[in-house]
Structure formats: C-alpha cells, structure tokens
Amino acid sequence: MERRRLLGLAALVVLLLVTAGAVVGTRLVADRPAAPVADPTTPPPPSPTPAPTTASPAPPPGADLTGPLNLLLVGVDTRVSIPGWEPHADAVLMLHVPAGLDRAYLFSLPRDLVVDIPAYPKARYPGGRTKLTHAMSYGSRVPGDKAHPSTEQGYELLRATVSRYTGLRIDAGAVITFGGFDRLVDTLGGVDLYVDQRVASRHRRPDGAMRTLTGGGYVGPQMVYEKGTRRLTGWQALDYARQRYTAGGDYTRQRHQQQLLRALARKILSQGTARDPQRVEQVVAALGRTLVYTGGGRKLIDFAYALGGLPADRLTLVGLPGAGVGSGGAYRGEQLQPLGRDFLTALRRGRAEPFLAAHPALRVRN
C-alpha cells in the first residue's frame, strides 16, 4: 500500500489532482497477474463449485467522493531551503471539481491578495488583515524553535485563510517547493508550452546561471522567452512561470503558472507515463522531500479513484481580474474585482459553467 500511495502522490501533484486516477488506477490494474491464454485443443476444466457468498465486494477507494471537491496547490519560494527561513506562498492555486466529477476549474489567487487571516494559536499568531502570502509564513512559526519552521503548519493556516476568503471547503492539497518543480520538469524531459507574450527574465542569464544581484537590482545578460511554442527545460519552465515584472504583473504570472501546469498534465498523458511504472517512480524520486501532502484524513488513492474518470480536456483555466489597493498613497496589496468575486459565488452555487458562458473573457486560452 505504501508503494501505491507514493505513486498516487506523484500523480496527485503532477496532474493537479485531476488526472491522478489515470496514473494510479492504471498502475493498480497492471499489478494484477495476466490471465493465461487457453490452448484451443485442450478441453476446458470443469467449472469449480462457487463458494458461498458471505459478503458484498468492498466498494472502490473514494467511492463516496461524489463532489464537489476543492483542492489547494501551493508553490513556496526557493529560500525555504535556508535554515530558519519561513516559507512564503508564492503561488496559490485552487482546483474546483463540481458534483459529478466530470469537469474541473483551475484558478489562482494573487499572492498579495489582502485578506483576513484567522488567529492560529499553534503558531501564537493573533490574526490580522494582510497579504495572503504571509499566512504561510505566520502559520509556520514553531514557538521556541525559530530555526525549524513547519511547512505543514503554514499550509494549515493558509488553507483556513483561503477557505474563509472563497467560502469553499478545502478537501485536500499539496505544497511543493520550486526546486522540486524544476526537477520534476527535467524528469519528464522538458515541457512544450505556448509563450503568449515576450518575457525577459529578471533572475536568469541565457545559460541558466543566476544574474548578479547588486544594491540596485539584478544586472547582466537576461534570458528572454520569445512568443511562440517553446520546449522548456526545468529551470526555464520555473523561471518563466516566476516572472511578474512584465506586462500584466502578477496576474500575467498567474496565467503562465496555470498554462504550465496544464502543459505538464498533457505531457504526462502523451508520454504514456500512466502505463509505465518505471517512469512514474522517476517522477516520485524527482519530487523527494520537496512535497507536503494533506488530505484531511483521506488517503491519496481515494481522490485518485474518485477523479479517475475526469477527461483531461475538461480542465478549464480561469483568470480572476484584480487591482492594487493602497492606503495613504502606499501600496498595500491586491483585491479581486467584482467579476472575480462573482465567479467565486458562482462556484459555491454550482453555476460556474453558465457564469463563464456569460463572461468568456475569464477563460484562459492557449
């Protein structure tokens, strides 16, 4: 069972908890011994006397998960590897699967979204109104042990904050570091992505080396991602998806992160990774300890089976419009515009598809 849970774990994160069933379900079927081929010249053996039935067969894992389901995926910045560095939620994505589990919607919340963060006694945090990204760091604090912040605790407070803001119950989620994401893409042989606008990297040189950081900012040659379909390596995919100092700012970055995750899902399906146990294990090895999963008491395999029938082409990317807010001329963060908040209301009411039909500009293309 531990082996199967690991396979489900990799699939859960890689495919945003959507196509996990394709990987786990196929792997479990492959574990069953193949039936022998009968010799047509040999008379069939007599049918055995059926044993008396004493109980009904057990239902498959996750049979009671009928939706709606809400899943939270969090990317934390690379400095989490520095001892004592509190993790910050640099990417916050939500996957909503309506009742029936036949489609899904992926959207992002701005890292700088101004929200009410509830009190969290475990970290001695009294609560307050500030940027969403800080929920992860405030929750990660371990009283009496500043050198070892807890990513699990940070996720707990972030989950509570996102649930309060969106009005959606969070059923499961995962936290992955950017370093783990980098290795994941390389393990898959890179990813094909449509670059929808020219993006100049703030952090990387064309050869992948970090640009020099001075008192005035980064200097030196820049990696540039030109518009068009590109095959990106691990560091390139991560670097591209992190850029927010470009046209559209953080909202463009959110769109690029969603597009990258969808491209990864397509890559895995096109490679037949679900039917290749060795490739799946390579994905698991690539993730290593860079991943934290929480399922609210449910096993990964439950979600894998429950979502196994969801078609990959029914994953809709949604861009929620927002704008900056300030106080006394100083920037405080971001807020969703009424249309973005109305979409969350539509989700809660099971009306996402009619809402998007009426507001098609919210759908992320490419």
Secondary structure, DSSP 8 states (H G I E B T S, - for coil): -HHHHHHHHHHHHHTTTTSHHHHHHHHHHHTS-------TTS------------S-----TTTT--S-EEEEEEEE-GGGGSTT----EEEEEEEEE-TTSS-EEEEEE-TTBEEEE--BGGGTB--EEEETHHHHHHHT--TT-TTS--HHHHHHHHHHHHHHHH-----EEEEEEHHHHHHHHHHTT-EEEEE-S-EE-SSB-TTS-B-EEETTEEES---EE-SEEEEE-HHHHHHHHH--SSTTHHHHHHHHHHHHHHHHHHHHHHHTGGG-HHHHHHHHHHHGGGEEEE-TT--HHHHHHHTTT--GGGEEEE---EEEEEETTEEEEEEE-HHHHHHHHHHHTT-HHHHHHH-GGGB---
